[in-house]
Amino acid sequence: MSTILEIENILKVYPDGVIANRDVSLRVEDNTIHAVVGENGAGKSTLMKIIFGITSPQEGTIRFRGKEVRFKSPNDAIRSGIGMVHQHLMLAPDLTVAENMVLGIEPRKRKLFLDQEETLRTSKKVSEEYGLDVPVEKKIRDLPIGVRQRVEILKALFRNAELLILDEPTAVLTPQEVEVLFKTLFKLKENGKTILFISHKLKEVKQIADRVTVMRDSRVITTEEASHLTEEKIAHLMVGRDIAGDRLPPSPALGDIRMSVRDLCYVTDENIRALNNINFDLRAGEILGLAGVEGNGQTYLIKTLTGLLEPTSGDILLENRNIAGLSPRQVRELGLSHIPEDRMDDGVAEHTSLEENFIVDRYYKQPFSRGIRLRWKDITSHSMDLIKRFQILTKNSRTPVGSLSGGNIQKVVVARELSSDPEVIIAAQPTRGVDVGSEEHIHSILKEARDRGKAVFLVSADLDEILKLSTRVIVIYNGGLVAHFPDASAVTDKDLGPYMLGVKKEEGSSGKIHP
């Protein structure tokens, strides 16, 4: 089998002194799916950026199709036959899906004007060809995150890449969408394409990869045939220790009701009923899991609970006070914290420092301010404590958040939200895009909060996560609750599946679902 990509002795040191890649060598065989795994900050994304011409190494060589290359920009890589789908989506929000897909290679009328008809036609054709359905006429800003990810994938495929780099491509996809994507990738492989697949989801790696390269501490640890590795072995190679995969032990005795949601409805500006008579209670000392295929109302529910949207009708009682319609700051002051599902759009200000992100919700309080002046010594001390406690890989607390790996950005969000000592925690996709070691750490933090009597509302597209952490599970479909499982320890993904897909529905479950 011929080699399509060969990397030798890559060294990449960032200006702040962080060594991202140290003596990294990698060989990718033609017409294969090659996975690269490792902890957050292990150097995976930096290596992919070097391959794609986004950044340059200080040392080392890259050969593509046997020819030594040193790309000065992504355009060089694209012209050579390399495409990349980035972990943090790179789309123009005010352009349509079709306009994003042809951006830079637009069809023209009379060499001057964009040919809208041809743009729509070719975009629809590509979408249908690869089995990834997207609304080509809609603007990116109006689409949920999962659909945006599909657009990024199609955008790369549209440019006929021979080697396709996918950096965490399934992080925001539903299980059904992942299945469609994998069928697409297998089809691409059959048609002679080669795929570099970066992922934290080891089950997916085992499912799709021919070979697996493991990185740790900026180095390549090993490259092996996927058939020779188990998920447990990969995880051990990544973090240097065994990872616990068991479900959490039962909750201590449940406490009082912390949040009650009654007859909650939300109707969109397009007159779509996104939430339909949602009812549930959330108690101290429990993790209540919400399962469902993404796009069935979870985002609207999270936003109404956290003050980002005002419900059309219904009540949200937090410690017996109705918070429906209150602002996010008012809700937070009453003891609610929110780990958002999209860390980049709603979780951090990427161009500001870790320190500023850590105190964005409390800068006006003691000990971080005195009058109108910020107390930077206390802010730095607080930030360094969180960096240590939450194992955030960074040079210092003044580093811009956007320069961190995706998983470390997620840990910044989790650290801020859980360090405010909230009574109610809304955790939406809390481990999205993090490695198995970081996932274990975040899970242990949520368990600790539960055991200290906090109430956790867990929303996740990862059924393994829902089943591992939850005390109880409720299921949402088409904006309504369709099932309640009071004992999560007795539930399997097969039990949840029919309700998630709308095939089954508990009688009366869209009404009063309480413990």
C-alpha positions as CSV (number, residue, x, y, z in Angstrom):
1,M,0.0,0.0,0.0
2,S,1.4,3.4,-1.0
3,T,1.9,6.3,1.4
4,I,-0.1,9.5,0.8
5,L,1.3,11.6,3.7
6,E,4.6,11.3,5.5
7,I,5.6,13.5,8.4
8,E,9.1,13.4,10.0
9,N,10.4,15.0,13.2
10,I,8.0,17.9,13.4
11,L,8.8,20.5,16.1
12,K,6.4,23.3,16.9
13,V,7.0,25.8,19.6
14,Y,4.5,28.7,20.1
15,P,5.7,32.2,20.9
16,D,4.7,31.8,24.6
17,G,7.0,28.9,24.9
18,V,4.4,26.1,24.7
19,I,5.8,23.0,22.9
20,A,2.9,21.7,20.9
21,N,4.7,19.1,18.8
22,R,8.0,17.5,19.7
23,D,9.8,15.2,17.2
24,V,6.4,14.0,15.7
25,S,6.5,11.5,12.9
26,L,3.5,10.0,11.2
27,R,2.9,7.9,8.1
28,V,-0.6,7.8,6.5
29,E,-1.3,5.1,4.0
30,D,-3.4,5.8,0.9
31,N,-7.0,4.9,0.8
32,T,-7.4,4.4,4.6
33,I,-9.1,6.0,7.6
34,H,-6.3,6.9,10.0
35,A,-7.3,8.1,13.5
36,V,-5.2,10.4,15.7
37,V,-6.2,10.4,19.4
38,G,-4.8,12.0,22.5
39,E,-5.6,14.1,25.5
40,N,-6.6,17.8,25.1
41,G,-3.4,19.7,24.4
42,A,-1.5,16.5,23.3
43,G,-0.7,18.3,20.0
44,K,-3.3,16.7,17.6
45,S,-4.9,19.9,16.3
46,T,-1.6,21.7,16.0
47,L,-0.3,18.9,13.9
48,M,-3.3,19.1,11.6
49,K,-2.9,22.8,11.3
50,I,0.7,22.3,10.2
51,I,-0.4,19.8,7.6
52,F,-3.1,22.2,6.3
53,G,-0.8,25.2,6.1
54,I,-2.4,27.2,9.0
55,T,0.8,27.3,10.9
56,S,4.5,26.4,10.2
57,P,6.8,24.1,12.2
58,Q,10.3,25.2,13.3
59,E,11.7,21.8,12.2
60,G,10.7,18.7,10.3
61,T,9.5,17.7,6.9
62,I,6.1,16.9,5.3
63,R,5.8,14.8,2.1
64,F,2.5,14.6,0.2
65,R,2.3,12.0,-2.6
66,G,6.0,11.5,-2.2
67,K,6.8,15.2,-2.8
68,E,8.2,17.4,0.0
69,V,5.8,20.3,0.7
70,R,5.7,23.3,3.0
71,F,2.4,25.0,2.6
72,K,2.3,28.8,3.3
73,S,-1.5,28.9,3.6
74,P,-4.6,26.6,3.6
75,N,-5.1,27.6,-0.1
76,D,-1.8,25.9,-0.9
77,A,-3.0,22.7,0.8
78,I,-6.4,22.8,-0.9
79,R,-4.8,23.2,-4.3
80,S,-2.6,20.2,-3.5
81,G,-5.6,18.1,-2.6
82,I,-5.9,18.4,1.2
83,G,-9.2,19.5,2.8
84,M,-9.9,20.1,6.5
85,V,-13.0,20.4,8.7
86,H,-12.0,22.4,11.8
87,Q,-13.0,21.7,15.4
88,H,-14.3,25.3,15.7
89,L,-16.4,25.9,12.7
90,M,-15.1,28.5,10.2
91,L,-18.2,29.6,8.4
92,A,-19.6,33.1,7.5
93,P,-22.7,33.4,9.6
94,D,-24.4,36.0,7.4
95,L,-24.1,34.0,4.2
96,T,-26.3,31.1,3.2
97,V,-25.2,27.5,3.3
98,A,-24.8,27.5,-0.5
99,E,-22.7,30.7,-0.5
100,N,-20.5,29.2,2.2
101,M,-20.0,26.0,0.3
102,V,-18.7,27.8,-2.9
103,L,-16.9,30.6,-1.0
104,G,-13.7,31.4,-2.9
105,I,-14.6,29.3,-6.0
106,E,-18.0,31.0,-6.7
107,P,-19.7,30.4,-10.1
108,R,-20.0,33.8,-11.9
109,K,-22.3,35.4,-14.4
110,R,-20.4,37.5,-16.9
111,K,-17.3,37.1,-14.7
112,L,-18.6,39.6,-12.2
113,F,-21.9,38.6,-10.5
114,L,-22.5,35.5,-8.3
115,D,-24.6,33.0,-10.2
116,Q,-27.1,32.2,-7.5
117,E,-29.0,29.6,-9.5
118,E,-25.8,27.6,-10.2
119,T,-24.6,28.1,-6.5
120,L,-27.9,26.5,-5.2
121,R,-27.9,23.8,-7.8
122,T,-24.3,22.6,-7.2
123,S,-24.8,22.8,-3.4
124,K,-27.9,20.7,-3.5
125,K,-26.2,18.2,-5.7
126,V,-23.2,17.8,-3.4
127,S,-25.5,17.6,-0.3
128,E,-27.5,14.8,-2.0
129,E,-24.4,13.0,-3.3
130,Y,-22.8,12.6,0.1
131,G,-26.1,12.0,2.0
132,L,-25.7,15.0,4.3
133,D,-28.9,17.0,4.2
134,V,-28.6,20.7,4.7
135,P,-30.9,23.6,3.9
136,V,-28.8,25.3,1.2
137,E,-30.9,28.5,1.1
138,K,-30.8,29.3,4.8
139,K,-28.2,31.5,6.5
140,I,-25.6,29.8,8.7
141,R,-26.6,32.0,11.7
142,D,-30.1,30.5,11.7
143,L,-29.0,26.9,11.9
144,P,-28.3,24.7,14.9
145,I,-24.7,23.7,15.5
146,G,-25.1,20.1,14.2
147,V,-26.3,21.4,10.8
148,R,-23.4,23.9,10.7
149,Q,-20.9,21.0,11.2
150,R,-22.5,19.2,8.2
151,V,-21.9,22.3,6.1
152,E,-18.2,22.4,7.0
153,I,-17.9,18.8,6.0
154,L,-19.6,19.3,2.7
155,K,-17.6,22.4,2.1
156,A,-14.4,20.4,2.2
157,L,-15.8,17.5,0.1
158,F,-16.9,20.0,-2.5
159,R,-13.3,20.9,-3.1
160,N,-12.5,17.3,-4.1
161,A,-9.9,16.7,-1.4
162,E,-7.8,13.5,-1.8
163,L,-6.8,13.7,1.9
164,L,-9.6,14.9,4.2
165,I,-8.7,16.0,7.7
166,L,-11.6,15.8,10.1
167,D,-10.9,17.5,13.5
168,E,-13.6,16.2,16.0
169,P,-16.2,16.0,13.2
170,T,-18.8,14.2,15.3
171,A,-18.6,16.4,18.4
172,V,-21.9,18.1,17.6
173,L,-23.7,15.4,15.6
174,T,-26.5,13.1,16.8
175,P,-26.0,9.3,16.7
176,Q,-28.1,9.2,13.6
177,E,-26.0,11.9,11.9
178,V,-22.8,10.1,12.9
179,E,-24.1,6.9,11.3
180,V,-24.8,8.9,8.1
181,L,-21.4,10.5,8.2
182,F,-19.6,7.2,8.7
183,K,-21.4,5.7,5.7
184,T,-20.2,8.7,3.8
185,L,-16.6,8.3,4.9
186,F,-16.6,4.6,4.1
187,K,-18.0,5.5,0.6
188,L,-15.2,8.1,0.2
189,K,-12.7,5.5,1.2
190,E,-14.1,3.1,-1.4
191,N,-13.7,5.9,-4.0
192,G,-10.0,6.3,-3.2
193,K,-10.1,9.1,-0.6
194,T,-7.9,9.1,2.5
195,I,-9.2,10.4,5.8
196,L,-7.4,11.7,8.9
197,F,-9.9,11.3,11.7
198,I,-9.2,13.2,15.0
199,S,-11.6,12.2,17.8
200,H,-12.0,11.8,21.5
201,K,-14.7,9.2,21.1
202,L,-12.9,5.9,21.3
203,K,-16.0,3.8,20.4
204,E,-16.1,5.8,17.1
205,V,-12.4,5.3,16.5
206,K,-12.7,1.6,16.9
207,Q,-15.8,1.6,14.6
208,I,-14.2,3.6,11.7
209,A,-10.4,3.5,11.8
210,D,-8.0,1.2,10.0
211,R,-5.0,2.5,12.0
212,V,-4.7,4.6,15.2
213,T,-1.9,7.0,16.2
214,V,-1.8,7.9,19.9
215,M,-0.3,11.2,21.0
216,R,0.6,12.2,24.5
217,D,2.6,15.2,25.8
218,S,3.2,16.6,22.3
219,R,4.7,13.3,21.1
220,V,3.6,10.3,19.1
221,I,3.4,7.3,21.5
222,T,2.5,4.6,19.0
223,T,0.8,3.8,15.7
224,E,-1.0,0.5,15.5
225,E,-3.7,-1.4,13.5
226,A,-7.1,-0.5,15.0
227,S,-8.0,-4.2,15.1
228,H,-5.1,-4.8,17.6
229,L,-6.4,-2.2,20.1
230,T,-9.3,-2.1,22.5
231,E,-11.0,1.1,23.7
232,E,-9.5,0.5,27.1
233,K,-6.0,0.1,25.7
234,I,-6.3,3.3,23.6
235,A,-7.5,5.2,26.7
236,H,-4.6,3.9,28.8
237,L,-2.1,4.9,26.1
238,M,-3.6,8.4,25.9
239,V,-3.6,9.2,29.6
240,G,-1.1,6.8,31.1
241,R,-3.6,5.2,33.5
242,D,-6.8,3.2,33.5
243,I,-10.1,5.1,33.0
244,A,-13.2,4.2,34.9
245,G,-16.2,3.6,32.7
246,D,-18.8,2.3,35.2
247,R,-22.0,4.1,36.0
248,L,-22.0,6.3,39.0
249,P,-23.1,4.7,42.3
250,P,-26.6,5.6,43.5
251,S,-27.2,9.1,44.7
252,P,-27.4,9.7,48.4
253,A,-30.9,10.4,49.7
254,L,-32.6,13.0,47.6
255,G,-33.3,16.4,49.1
256,D,-35.9,19.1,48.5
257,I,-37.1,20.2,45.1
258,R,-34.7,22.9,43.8
259,M,-36.4,23.6,40.4
260,S,-39.9,23.0,39.2
261,V,-40.9,23.4,35.6
262,R,-44.7,23.7,35.0
263,D,-46.5,23.8,31.7
264,L,-43.6,25.4,29.9
265,C,-44.2,26.4,26.3
266,Y,-42.1,28.3,23.8
267,V,-43.3,29.4,20.4
268,T,-40.7,30.8,17.9
269,D,-41.0,33.9,15.8
270,E,-41.9,31.6,12.9
271,N,-44.9,30.4,15.0
272,I,-43.3,27.0,15.6
273,R,-44.1,25.4,19.0
274,A,-40.6,24.5,20.1
275,L,-41.6,23.5,23.7
276,N,-44.9,21.9,24.5
277,N,-46.1,21.8,28.1
278,I,-42.9,20.7,29.7
279,N,-43.2,19.6,33.3
280,F,-40.6,18.2,35.7
281,D,-39.0,18.6,39.1
282,L,-35.3,18.7,39.9
283,R,-34.2,17.7,43.4
284,A,-31.2,18.4,45.5
285,G,-28.7,15.5,45.3
286,E,-29.7,14.1,41.9
287,I,-28.6,14.3,38.3
288,L,-31.6,14.4,36.1
289,G,-30.7,13.4,32.5
290,L,-32.5,14.7,29.5
291,A,-32.1,12.3,26.5
292,G,-33.2,13.1,23.0
293,V,-32.0,13.4,19.4
294,E,-30.6,17.0,19.0
295,G,-33.1,19.4,17.5
296,N,-36.1,18.3,19.5
297,G,-36.3,21.3,21.8
298,Q,-33.3,20.9,24.1
299,T,-31.7,24.2,23.1
300,Y,-34.9,26.1,23.7
301,L,-35.4,24.4,27.0
302,I,-31.9,25.2,28.2
303,K,-32.3,28.9,27.1
304,T,-35.6,29.4,28.8
305,L,-34.3,27.8,32.0
306,T,-31.2,30.1,32.1
307,G,-32.9,33.4,31.1
308,L,-31.6,33.5,27.6
309,L,-35.2,33.2,26.2
310,E,-38.5,34.2,27.8
311,P,-41.0,31.4,27.6
312,T,-44.3,32.0,25.8
313,S,-46.1,30.5,28.8
314,G,-45.5,28.4,31.9
315,D,-43.5,28.7,35.1
316,I,-40.0,28.0,36.1
317,L,-39.7,27.9,39.9
318,L,-36.2,28.1,41.4
319,E,-36.4,27.7,45.2
320,N,-40.1,28.6,44.9
321,R,-39.5,31.8,43.0
322,N,-40.7,32.1,39.4
323,I,-37.7,33.0,37.3
324,A,-39.5,32.8,33.9
325,G,-38.5,36.0,32.0
326,L,-35.7,37.0,34.4
327,S,-32.3,38.0,32.9
328,P,-29.4,35.6,32.9
329,R,-27.7,37.7,35.6
330,Q,-30.8,37.6,37.8
331,V,-31.1,33.9,37.4
332,R,-27.4,33.4,38.3
333,E,-27.7,35.6,41.3
334,L,-30.4,33.2,42.6
335,G,-28.0,30.2,42.5
336,L,-28.2,28.8,39.0
337,S,-25.2,28.1,36.8
338,H,-25.1,27.1,33.1
339,I,-22.6,25.1,31.1
340,P,-23.7,26.0,27.5
341,E,-23.8,23.5,24.7
342,D,-21.7,25.7,22.4
343,R,-18.6,26.8,24.3
344,M,-17.4,29.2,21.6
345,D,-20.6,31.1,21.0
346,D,-22.0,31.1,24.5
347,G,-19.3,30.0,26.9
348,V,-16.2,32.2,26.4
349,A,-14.9,35.4,24.9
350,E,-12.1,33.8,23.0
351,H,-9.9,36.9,22.5
352,T,-9.8,37.7,26.2
353,S,-7.7,36.0,28.9
354,L,-8.5,33.1,31.1
355,E,-8.7,35.5,34.1
356,E,-11.3,37.7,32.4
357,N,-13.4,34.6,31.4
358,F,-13.2,33.2,34.9
359,I,-14.7,36.4,36.5
360,V,-17.1,37.6,33.7
361,D,-20.1,36.7,35.9
362,R,-18.7,38.0,39.2
363,Y,-16.3,40.9,38.4
364,Y,-18.5,43.3,40.3
365,K,-18.3,41.3,43.5
366,Q,-15.8,41.0,46.3
367,P,-13.0,40.0,46.3
368,F,-12.5,40.8,42.6
369,S,-13.5,44.5,42.8
370,R,-13.4,47.4,45.1
371,G,-15.7,50.2,43.9
372,I,-15.0,50.6,40.2
373,R,-11.5,49.1,40.4
374,L,-10.7,45.5,39.7
375,R,-8.4,43.7,42.2
376,W,-6.1,41.9,39.8
377,K,-4.0,40.2,42.5
378,D,-7.1,38.4,43.8
379,I,-8.3,37.7,40.2
380,T,-5.0,36.1,39.3
381,S,-4.9,34.0,42.5
382,H,-8.5,32.8,41.9
383,S,-7.6,32.0,38.3
384,M,-4.5,30.0,39.2
385,D,-6.5,28.0,41.7
386,L,-9.1,27.1,39.0
387,I,-6.4,26.2,36.5
388,K,-4.9,23.8,39.0
389,R,-8.2,22.3,40.3
390,F,-9.6,21.7,36.8
391,Q,-6.3,20.6,35.2
392,I,-6.4,23.3,32.5
393,L,-3.3,23.1,30.3
394,T,-2.1,26.7,29.8
395,K,1.1,28.7,30.1
396,N,-0.4,31.2,32.4
397,S,-3.7,32.8,33.5
398,R,-3.4,35.7,31.1
399,T,-3.3,33.5,28.0
400,P,-6.1,34.2,25.5
401,V,-8.8,31.5,25.9
402,G,-9.0,31.1,22.1
403,S,-5.4,29.8,22.0
404,L,-6.2,26.8,24.1
405,S,-7.3,23.4,22.7
406,G,-11.0,22.8,22.5
407,G,-11.1,20.5,25.5
408,N,-9.2,23.0,27.7
409,I,-11.6,25.8,26.7
410,Q,-14.4,23.5,27.8
411,K,-12.7,23.1,31.2
412,V,-12.5,26.9,31.5
413,V,-16.2,27.1,31.1
414,V,-16.9,24.2,33.6
415,A,-14.4,25.7,36.1
416,R,-16.2,29.1,36.0
417,E,-19.7,27.7,36.3
418,L,-19.0,25.2,39.1
419,S,-16.8,27.6,41.1
420,S,-19.7,29.9,41.9
421,D,-21.1,27.2,44.3
422,P,-24.5,27.1,42.5
423,E,-27.5,25.2,43.9
424,V,-28.7,24.3,40.4
425,I,-26.4,23.3,37.6
426,I,-27.7,23.3,34.0
427,A,-25.0,21.1,32.2
428,A,-25.5,21.1,28.5
429,Q,-23.1,18.8,26.6
430,P,-20.6,19.3,29.5
431,T,-17.9,17.0,28.0
432,R,-18.4,17.8,24.3
433,G,-15.0,17.7,22.5
434,V,-12.9,16.7,25.6
435,D,-10.7,13.6,25.9
436,V,-11.4,10.6,28.0
437,G,-9.2,11.8,30.9
438,S,-10.9,15.2,31.0
439,E,-14.3,13.6,30.6
440,E,-13.6,11.5,33.6
441,H,-12.5,14.5,35.6
442,I,-15.7,16.6,34.7
443,H,-17.9,13.6,35.5
444,S,-16.2,13.3,38.9
445,I,-16.9,17.0,39.5
446,L,-20.6,16.7,38.6
447,K,-20.8,13.6,40.9
448,E,-19.1,15.6,43.7
449,A,-21.6,18.4,43.2
450,R,-24.5,15.9,43.4
451,D,-23.1,14.3,46.5
452,R,-22.9,17.8,48.2
453,G,-26.6,18.2,47.6
454,K,-26.6,20.2,44.4
455,A,-29.2,19.6,41.7
456,V,-27.8,18.9,38.3
457,F,-29.9,18.9,35.0
458,L,-27.8,17.1,32.5
459,V,-28.5,17.5,28.7
460,S,-26.3,15.4,26.5
461,A,-26.4,13.9,23.0
462,D,-24.1,11.2,24.3
463,L,-26.3,8.4,25.7
464,D,-23.4,6.7,27.4
465,E,-22.9,9.9,29.4
466,I,-26.6,10.2,30.2
467,L,-26.7,6.6,31.5
468,K,-23.4,6.8,33.3
469,L,-24.3,9.9,35.4
470,S,-28.1,10.2,35.7
471,T,-30.2,9.4,38.7
472,R,-33.3,9.6,36.6
473,V,-33.8,10.1,32.9
474,I,-36.5,11.9,30.9
475,V,-36.8,11.9,27.1
476,I,-37.7,14.8,24.9
477,Y,-39.2,14.4,21.4
478,N,-40.6,17.2,19.1
479,G,-40.6,19.7,22.0
480,G,-42.4,17.5,24.5
481,L,-41.5,15.0,27.2
482,V,-42.4,11.5,26.1
483,A,-40.9,9.2,28.8
484,H,-39.7,9.2,32.4
485,F,-37.4,6.5,33.8
486,P,-37.2,6.9,37.5
487,D,-34.3,4.6,38.0
488,A,-31.5,5.2,35.4
489,S,-29.5,2.2,36.7
490,A,-32.1,-0.1,35.1
491,V,-32.1,1.7,31.7
492,T,-30.2,0.9,28.5
493,D,-29.8,2.9,25.3
494,K,-32.1,0.4,23.6
495,D,-34.8,1.4,26.2
496,L,-34.4,5.1,25.3
497,G,-34.1,4.7,21.5
498,P,-37.8,4.2,20.6
499,Y,-38.9,7.2,22.7
500,M,-36.1,9.4,21.2
501,L,-37.2,8.6,17.7
502,G,-40.9,9.1,18.5
503,V,-41.8,5.5,17.9
504,K,-43.1,5.1,21.5
505,K,-44.6,7.6,24.0
506,E,-45.7,7.1,27.6
507,E,-49.3,7.9,28.1
508,G,-49.6,11.3,29.8
509,S,-45.9,11.8,29.8
510,S,-46.2,15.2,28.0
511,G,-48.0,16.3,31.1
512,K,-46.9,15.9,34.7
513,I,-43.5,14.1,34.9
514,H,-42.3,14.2,38.5
515,P,-40.4,11.8,40.8
